[in-house]
Amino acid sequence: MPNGKPAGVSCVNLDERLRCRLFGLPERPAFCVSLRPSADMCGSDRTEALALLKRMEIETAPMAVVLTSASESSPRSAVRTGKG
């Protein structure tokens, strides 16, 4: 994804089992290589890890994406706080 991965969009390099097709290859993006597993990113199981990653995407998304995501679930919170 030459321009980065937008929040809420799955990486195009994930296979059907949600595993990175580029893992260990030189083509893997530097950002992905820099990620290191930690409790605050991975939690204690897959469900918690996915929830933490979703939260991270929301917190680091451009404001327009945050407002769109928040308005889909709760229009009042998007208007009142400016984020989900």
VENURCOR-V524329 format. One record per backbone hydrogen bond with DSSP energy under -0.5 kcal/mol. CO is the residue of the C=O (numbers start at 1). NH is the residue of the N-H. E is the energy in kcal/mol with one decimal. If there is no record, write none. Layout:
# VENURCOR-V524329
CO_NH_E / CO_NH_E
This chain:
# VENURCOR-V524329
1_4_-2.3 / 4_6_-0.6 / 6_9_-1.7 / 11_14_-1.4 / 13_21_-3.3 / 15_18_-2.1 / 19_15_-2.5 / 20_23_-0.7 / 22_25_-2.7 / 25_28_-1.6 / 29_33_-2.1 / 30_34_-2.0 / 31_35_-0.8 / 32_35_-0.8 / 38_41_-1.2 / 38_42_-3.2 / 39_43_-2.2 / 45_49_-2.4 / 46_50_-2.6 / 47_51_-1.9 / 48_52_-2.6 / 49_53_-2.5 / 50_54_-2.2 / 51_55_-2.2 / 52_56_-2.3 / 53_57_-2.4 / 54_58_-2.3 / 55_59_-2.7 / 56_60_-1.5 / 57_61_-0.7 / 58_61_-0.7 / 62_65_-1.0 / 62_66_-1.8 / 63_67_-2.9 / 64_68_-2.0 / 65_69_-2.7 / 66_70_-2.8 / 67_71_-2.6 / 68_72_-1.4 / 69_73_-0.9 / 70_73_-0.7 / 70_74_-3.5 / 74_78_-1.5 / 75_79_-1.9 / 76_80_-2.9 / 77_81_-2.4 / 77_82_-0.7 / 77_83_-0.6 / 78_82_-1.0
